[in-house]
């Protein structure tokens, strides 16, 4: 009987240990975030008849200040985000301006979506949104109540769902205040977390180069200060010395390669290929007058670009007289430890 007693006791201990191990494994699996292979984040739009500016981490990703028509598109943003907390913003004009340009069917739904693979299977999840209804008969807080509630979320089989555990990502509460660029305007914004395998991009640690809100004095002063940098860059592109041009874009290109999981050197080689084709075609550099070029300083006050004021695109442009079109490159500068560099 003693022997049977000890066999029973040992079996009970083993079963208890196995049960504890299973519980621990289940708890660990529950707490672990889903590992998405090569995640790609997008700013996704569903907008109808609504003037707006859409901003991620202080950089304008999309804007349409006329607000005419419908837009349903997506913009890749891996090169503008970082591991951890990021910010999504919707900027729109003063209420009297918006009221004249919207109607009962106007809408503005903006989402951050992550895509990738898990175990070889393609996935797509919404990880943040701002859903705004321009109904001025209701309080401001009611106009964006259709947005995802703040909190922690986990990836389920088909969609992201709220969780009380650590989860896969989190979203901050929707907040509202005035537009830093134009204090008569408005913005709503919230934070969201991203899980990405690449390092924090250099511009996040750049020096502050500007202070909003914009005034004629600080805008004109900044533009006059950086204009010689653009003239020098134009001279270089006009010289067609590709071996002198490419080094200026190496840091930018390396970050783009990492952001979109490309082979090292892909982006700089693609840029070189485009330049050779432009020079072979004989397109002249399109030098636009100072007054016709627009200074754009990012809302994070760390980046700037100068672009064609007509449509806010094109830092370096080559003119095709036959088709009356421009082939253009957009470029952003940053300053770090007193040194300027092209980072986007």
N, C-alpha and C positions, 0 to 999 in steps of 0.2 A: 504494500500500500504506500510505503514511503516513496518508493521509486515512482509510482504513478503520480503521487502528489507533486514531486519535483518536476516531472515532465509537464504536467498541467501548468505549473507555475512558470516554468521557462517559456512555454508556448504563449502564455498570457503576456509576458514581458515582450516577446518578439512581436506579437500582434499590436501591442500598444506602441512600440517603437515604429513599426511600419505605418500605423495610423498617423502618428505625429509627423513622420517624414512626408506622407502624402499631403497632409494639411499644410506643411511648410512649403511644399512644391506648388500647391494650388495658390497659396498666398503670394509666393514669389512670382508666379506667372501672371497673377492678377495685377501685381504692382509694377511689373516690367512694362515699359513703353514698347509699342509696336515698332520694329525696325524696318523702315521703308528704304529699299535699295534705290540709290541715286534720286532722292526726292527733288522734284521740281515744283516751285511755288509760282502761282499765277495770280494776277489781279484780274478778276473776271467781272464783266459789266453786263447789266440788263437795264438800259436807260432809255427813257422816251420823253422827248421834249422837256429837258431839264438842263439849264446851264450849270456847269460844275468844273471843279478841278479836283483830281484824285491824287493823293500824296501818300507815299510809303517812306517812312524814316526820313521825312523832311525833303524828299525829292518828288517833283511832279512826274507822275507816270502817264497820266492822260488828262486832257482838258478840252472842253468845248464850251466857250463862254457865250456862244450864241444859243446853244442848247436846242438846235433844230434837229428834227429827225429822231431815228431810233438807232441805238448802238448795242450790239450783242457780240462782244469780242473778248479776247483775253490777252494779257501782256505778261511775258515771263519776267520775274522779279528776283531770281536767285542772286543776281549781281548787285542788288540793293538791300538785301536782308542779312541778318546775322543769326547765329545760334542763340537761343534765348528770346528775350523780349524785343518786339518790334512794334511799330505804330502805323495804323491805317487812318487816313484822314479824308473827309469829304469837305471841300470848301465851296461855298456858294455865296452869291451877292446879297446885298441888302434886301429886305423883304419887299419893299416897293418895286425894286428891279425884278425880282423873281416873280412876283404876282403878275406882272405884265407879260411874262414869257412862259408861264405854265398854265395848266388847266386841270380839270378833274381827272383826266386820264394820264397826266404826267406821272412819272415814277423815276426813282433812282435806287437801284439795287446793286450794291457792290460787294463782291465776295473775294476772300483769299482762299484759293484752292490749292491743295497739294496733290501731286500725281507721282506715281512711281510703281514699284513692284514689291510685293511681299511673297516670298516663296515662289517666285516666277510668275505670279498672278498680278495683272495690272490692277491698280487701285486709284481711286480719286475721292478725296474727302474735302468738304468745306471746313476750314479751320477758323474763320472769322467772317463777319459781314457788317455792313451798314445798310439798312433798309430804310429809306426816307420817303415819306409821303408829303408832298408840298400842299398840305391842307391848312390854311392859315386861320381857320375857324376853331382849331383845337390847339391846346398848349404845345409848346415845342417838344416836351418830353413824350407826348403822345405820337408825334410824327415819326419817331424812329423806334417805337415799341415793337415793331415787327422784326427787329434784329435779334440775333441769337442772344439768349440770356448770358450774363457774365458767369464765369465759373470754370471748373475743370471738365475736360471732355475726354472720352476714349473712342477709338476707332472700333465700330462694331462691324458686322458683316457687310452692311450696305451704306451706312452713314455714321457720322460722329454723334455720340450721345453723351449727355451729362453724366458725371460719375462723382462719387464721394471719395474715390481713391486718388492716387497721384495722377493717373490718367496719362494721355499721350500729348495733350497740349492744354493751354488755358487761354481764356479771353477776359479782358478787363471790361469794366462797365463803360457804356457809351456816355461820353461827356460832351458838353457844348460850350463854346466861348466865341470871342470875336476872331476874325481872320488877322493873323500877324502882318500879312502883306497889305491889307486894306481894312482898317478897323471898322469901317462901315459894314463890311461883309461878315459872314458867319462861317463857322466850321463845326463839324461834329467829328469825334475821333474816339479811338479805343486802342488798347494794346492787344497783341496776340503773340504767342510763343511759337517759334519754329525750331525744328530739330534738323540741322544740316551738318554734313561731314567736313565742310571746308572752314578755313580760318576766318577770323573777323577781317573784313576788308579794310584797307588802309585808310579810306576816307572817314571811317568812324572815329579815328584818332587824330584827324586833321585839326589844324588851328582854326579858330573862329576868325572869319575874314569880314564879317558884316554884322550889323545890328538892325533888326526890324523893330518897329514898323518903318516902311520906306518913306523917305522924304526926298524932295528934289535935290537937296544938298548932298545927302549921303549917297544917293543913286548916281548923280552926275560925277561926284568925286571918285567913286569906285570905278565908273566906266572910263574916266580919263586915266586912272591909274593903270588899268589892265589893257587898255587899247594898244599900247606899244607891243605887248606880248603877242597880240593877235597879228599885228603887222609883221612882226619878226617870223611868226609861223607861216603866214602867207608867202613871205619872201622865200622861205625854205621850200615850200611846196612848189612854188613857181620855178625854183632852181632845178627841180626834178632829180635832186640828189637823194635817191631812195636810201642809200647807205647812211645818210645823215638823218633822214626822217624816221626810219624804223626804230632806232634806239629810244626815241621819245615815247613810243607806244608799247614798249616791252612790258612794263609793270602792269599796265592796263590789260594787255593781252593775256598775260599769265593768270590774272584774276578771272578773266572771262573763261579761259580754258578750264579752270578749277570749278567755276560756278556751274558750268554745263557739261562737265565730265568729258571734255574733249581731250584728244591726244595733246601732250605738251607741244607748243609751237603752232598749233592749228590756227589760232586767231591771227597771229602776226603774219603767217604765210598767206592767209586769206586776204589780209589788208594789203600786203605786198602785191599779190596777184591783181587786186582791184586797181591799185595805183599804176601798175604797168599797162593795164588795158586802157586806162584813162590817158596816159601819156602817149600810148601808141595811136589812139584815136585823134590825138591832137587837140583835145578840149582845153581851152584856156582857163586859167583861174579867174573866177568871177569876184573881183574886188568891189565890194559894196561900200558906199559912203558911210561915214561915222554915224550920221543921223538915221540911216536906214538899217543899222544893226542894233540889236536890242540886248542889253545886259540882263541876264537872268541869274539871280542868286537863289540857291536852294533854301528852303525853309529851315533847314538845319544850320544855316549860316556858315557852312563849311565848304561849299562847292559853288562854282559859278561857270556859266557858259556865256558866250556871245553868239547870237544867232540872227538870221535874217528876220527883221521885224515884221515882215509881211505874214509869216506863219510860224514864227518862233522855232524854225528848224534851219540847220545848215550853218556850221561854223566855218568849214572849208568847202567851197563850192566850185565846180567846174561846169562851164556853160557849153551846151550842145546847141549851136546856132541853128542847125538843120531842123531839129525837133522842138526848138525853143524850150528846152528843159535843163534843169540843173542836176548833176550827180553830186550829192553832198555827203559830208561826214559831220556828225554831231560830236562835240568834245566838251568834257568838263575838266576844269582845273581844281586842284586843291593845294593848300600850303601846309608844309610840315617843317618845323624847326627853321623857319625863314626861307625855305626853298619851295618854289612852285613846280608842280608836275601835272601832266595830263593823266587822269586816273579813270576816265570813262570816255 
